[in-house]
């Protein structure tokens, strides 16, 4: 998944990926916290084990001290661009659909912050055969849609066949790429089925073109959650998906709010992942970071029951909140596996020296200050995060020595290329922090000899806009963390030439034969250590092409109201675990 698509948030960001890395909250006096700021470098590398059939059996373990009832609210910047699972490849969209959608597999969060891959609607995490080219999943009994009808095997088959429909442009493409015959299949709406998807009784079997020992992790992505065939409204499904989880959509006011109410047909005994304590969730949109942080600090009325999916502590309030032990007790601090970066459009910025000049001129340190300092970000020199398997430390553009940028070196490169005054069009979101960051970037690049045009893009459709092949941008804010714990789920979706398409996540449109070959080769390496070494080498290979400017690795700080109980991190879905929350009495 992404923020980039899975884990992308503009210049202030919030994002994530599969990891068991946790860092906890505060200690100290009422006025001063003495807790140490967590570091991304040196934190534990992510690891998610595969659970057993027993782990996949519901109900989910009870949360100690949790009570049933009440309403949980949110304070967030923007509404969701997509709710149709096939279109979901953004972390916030995946997060907000956890209470209503279910998949074949999913992540079970424990009370210590770890998570395990388990069967969700499937009885277990799947059975692998034929060296990983064949995977089978058996569906649990008693799973019903929000209207009380049973989840059918036709629904399950339809979910995966509709991924090939022409209107599906935004979600992950792993399954479509791997299924035998998927290169020619056009979807189920003309009555045709895909032969590589077999159904026998309550078991569905997928036949793949290549061995994928991690296919069960792939299916845990929200982009592969199940769709009701009878109520599939195609493009319109994006606004009103059908629920299998403990909640369903009760009301939606686009751009303003989204309300979940209980799904009375959900059976807790079928669900090992989700608890369902609140009676209702009311997600509220339109709050910039300062506004939401100030409301959390004030902690009045319904805001006492509020949390955020996207919004973190505002950079302007970081000092106030994180140095006050009383306030910091209401902050979930999390080392993340995301790297935020700025892809350089390779179809527009074709000169290597120009791309190198951008990297040398980049104002990492100034941007870190805008984002809230070292409490919220760690300056990046690589695509992979230090907590991602395969990470290898290197610094090709002298960022560690000159974190504020090296305009002299950048100017020299532009002069060598004969590109002095080169024009760059940069896309960023409409948010307070993004606007500040855009000014910093413009000033730094213009000091290095570029001409810069900043383009503000509506935040609710940002991913759609930057995913267009002819988007008119030279650089765009993005970022990524692994869709599951390995390098393939970083480098294939974002840097393989095979993944250049409308709506795809190779934003740089990098199509380098040597990189493509290296990604394909690394994907076949079965030895974990050797594979990790290969992914680290690919990271450096891409940076040598200067196809991107790594910006920062993320440390998240989510604040919440005093009457929200059990605010914990869901490492598999890279978000606050909505289905573990409860409203305190």
Buried (B, 14 or more C-beta within 10 A) or exposed (E): BBBBBBBBBBBBBBBBBBBBBBBEBBEBEEEEBEBEEBBBEEBEBBBBEBBEEEBBBBBBEEBEEBEEEBBBBBBBBBBBBBBBBBBBBBBBBBBBBBBBBBBBBBBBBEEEBBBBBBBBBBBBBBBBEEEBBBBBBBBBEEBBBBEEBEBBBEBBBBBBBBBBBEBBBBBBBBBBBBBBEBEEBEBBBEEEEBEBBBBEEBBBBBBBBBBBEBBBBBBBBBBBBBBBBEBBEBEEBBBBBBBBBBBBBBEBEEEEBBBBBBBEBBBEEBBBBBBBBBBBBBBBBBBBBBBBBBBBBEBEEBBBBBBBBBBBBBBBBBEBBBBBBBBBEBBBBBBBBBBBBBBBBBEBBEBBBBBBBBBBBBBBBBBBBBBBBBBBBBBBBBBBBBBBBBBBEEBBBBBEEBBBBBBEBBBBBBEEBEBEEBEBBBBBBBBBBBBBBBEBBBEBBBBBBBEBEBBBBEBBEBBBBBBEEEBEBBBBBBBBBBBBBBBBBBBBBBBBBBBBEEBBBBBBBBBBEEBBEBBEEBBEBEEEEEBBBBBBEBBBBBBEBBBBBBBBBBBBBBBBBBBBBBBBBBBBBBBBBBBBBBBBE
